[in-house]
Amino acid sequence: MLIAGIDEAGRGPLAGPVVAAAVILDPARPIAGLADSKVLSALQRQGLAREIVAHALCHAIVAVGEAEIDRLNILHATMAAMGRAARRLWPRPVEILVDGNRLPPALGVPARAIVRGDATEPAISAASILAKTFRDALMRDYDRIHPGYGFAQHMGYPTPQHLESLHRLGPCAIHRRSFAPVRALIEPVAGGLFGD
């Protein structure tokens, strides 16, 4: 029975995309060590990601960028990324397991939302690992394109280092304008242009 797992990475950051991954594991080729990506080291995640790509029946990874996040909001952007990843799977699964308490719309097959599914369902764990490793690699690339923010260290999350650099340098192209710490730096400027 072809069961897909879906998870995301990057809902909380102030910068960069939200990334969703969908995976159908091969029951004949089990992968040892699958777990919630957050409890694994970067080295463990990278090793497992290589195994997942090599041994899964299929996988898909989708990134939704900051412009779409700002337009839709982060919840709808996350659901859009998950839905797109699910629809790219071939062969089609007979059931989809989604980490969390919400299901993306129009998946086209039966689906269940499982809270903490990334810790209990191997297919969701695999999706969690692929989403996290893919997004981390993107953020390391962005660190070279937008130096000074420390994206390779905090991956866009609102750490003290990130907030300090954001205040010092201002938002760059990959910052999410709809997120409060970024919006607060932009709105006074816009208000000042038109006076009060």
C-alpha positions in Angstrom: 0.0 0.0 0.0 1.5 3.3 -1.1 1.3 5.7 1.8 2.8 9.2 1.5 4.1 11.4 4.3 4.1 15.2 4.1 5.8 17.8 6.4 7.2 21.3 6.1 10.1 23.4 7.3 10.2 27.1 7.7 6.9 28.4 9.1 8.5 30.5 11.8 11.4 32.3 10.2 11.4 35.9 9.2 13.2 35.2 5.9 13.3 32.7 3.1 10.7 30.2 1.8 8.5 27.7 3.5 9.4 24.2 2.1 7.2 21.1 2.0 8.3 17.6 1.2 6.2 14.5 0.3 7.7 11.0 0.4 6.5 7.5 -0.3 8.9 5.1 1.3 9.7 1.6 -0.1 8.5 -1.0 2.3 11.1 -3.4 0.9 13.9 -0.9 1.7 13.4 0.4 5.2 15.6 3.3 6.3 17.0 3.0 9.9 17.1 6.1 12.1 14.2 8.1 10.7 12.9 10.6 13.3 11.6 14.1 13.6 14.2 16.3 11.8 14.4 18.6 14.8 15.9 15.9 17.1 18.6 15.0 14.6 22.0 16.7 14.1 22.6 18.4 10.7 25.1 15.5 9.9 22.4 12.9 10.7 19.8 14.7 8.6 22.1 15.0 5.6 23.0 11.3 5.7 19.4 10.3 6.0 18.3 12.7 3.3 20.7 10.9 0.9 19.3 7.5 1.9 15.7 8.8 1.4 16.4 10.1 -2.0 18.2 6.9 -3.0 15.7 4.4 -1.6 12.2 6.0 -1.4 9.7 5.0 -4.1 9.3 8.7 -4.9 9.6 12.1 -3.3 8.8 15.8 -4.1 10.0 19.0 -2.6 8.3 22.4 -3.1 9.5 25.8 -1.9 7.0 28.7 -1.6 8.9 32.0 -1.5 8.5 35.1 0.7 6.4 37.0 -1.9 3.7 34.3 -1.9 3.9 34.0 1.9 3.3 37.7 2.2 0.4 37.5 -0.3 -1.3 34.4 1.1 -0.2 34.4 4.8 2.1 31.7 6.2 -0.6 29.1 6.9 -2.1 29.2 3.4 1.4 29.3 1.9 2.3 26.2 3.9 -0.9 24.4 2.8 -0.1 25.4 -0.8 3.4 24.0 -0.6 2.2 20.7 0.9 -0.5 20.3 -1.7 1.9 21.0 -4.6 4.4 18.5 -3.2 1.6 15.8 -2.8 0.4 16.3 -6.4 3.9 15.8 -7.7 4.2 12.3 -6.4 4.3 9.4 -8.9 3.1 6.8 -8.4 0.1 8.3 -6.6 -0.4 7.3 -3.0 -3.6 5.6 -1.7 -3.4 7.6 1.5 -1.5 10.8 2.7 -0.4 11.4 6.2 0.3 15.0 7.0 2.2 16.3 10.1 0.1 18.6 12.2 -3.6 19.3 12.7 -4.7 20.6 9.3 -4.9 19.1 5.8 -4.1 20.9 2.6 -7.2 21.2 0.3 -7.8 19.2 -2.8 -5.2 16.4 -2.2 -7.3 14.0 -4.4 -6.8 11.0 -2.1 -7.8 10.1 1.5 -5.6 11.9 4.0 -5.1 12.2 7.8 -3.6 14.9 9.8 -1.4 13.5 12.6 -0.1 15.8 15.4 3.5 15.0 16.1 3.4 12.7 13.1 7.0 13.5 12.3 8.0 11.6 15.5 5.7 8.6 14.9 5.2 8.0 11.2 8.3 7.0 9.2 7.0 8.6 5.9 6.3 11.9 7.7 9.8 11.7 9.4 11.3 11.3 6.0 9.4 14.2 4.6 10.5 16.3 7.6 14.1 15.5 7.0 14.0 16.3 3.3 12.2 19.6 3.9 14.6 20.7 6.5 17.8 19.7 4.7 16.5 21.3 1.4 15.6 24.6 3.2 18.8 24.7 5.2 20.8 24.4 2.0 18.8 27.2 0.4 19.4 29.5 3.4 23.2 28.8 3.2 23.0 29.9 -0.4 21.1 33.0 0.6 23.8 33.7 3.3 26.3 34.2 0.4 23.9 36.3 -1.6 22.9 38.5 1.3 25.9 38.6 3.6 25.7 40.1 7.1 22.5 38.6 8.3 23.9 35.2 9.4 21.3 33.1 7.5 23.7 30.1 7.5 23.6 30.1 11.3 20.0 30.9 12.2 18.3 29.9 8.9 16.1 33.0 9.0 14.6 32.3 12.5 14.1 35.4 14.7 17.2 34.9 16.9 18.8 37.8 18.7 21.6 37.8 16.1 19.1 37.9 13.2 17.0 40.7 14.9 20.1 42.8 15.5 21.3 42.4 11.9 17.8 43.2 10.6 17.7 46.4 12.6 21.2 47.3 11.5 21.0 46.5 7.8 17.2 46.6 7.2 15.2 43.9 5.4 16.8 42.3 2.3 15.0 40.7 -0.6 14.1 37.4 1.1 12.6 38.9 4.3 8.9 38.3 4.8 7.3 41.8 4.8 4.1 40.5 6.5 6.0 39.2 9.6 5.8 41.7 12.5 9.5 42.4 13.1 10.1 43.1 9.4 6.9 45.0 8.9 7.8 47.2 11.9 10.9 48.4 10.1 9.1 49.1 6.9 5.9 50.8 8.0 7.4 53.9 9.8 9.3 54.6 6.5 6.1 54.4 4.5 4.2 56.5 7.0 6.9 59.1 6.9 6.7 59.5 3.2 3.1 60.7 3.4 3.4 62.6 6.6 1.0 62.9 9.4 
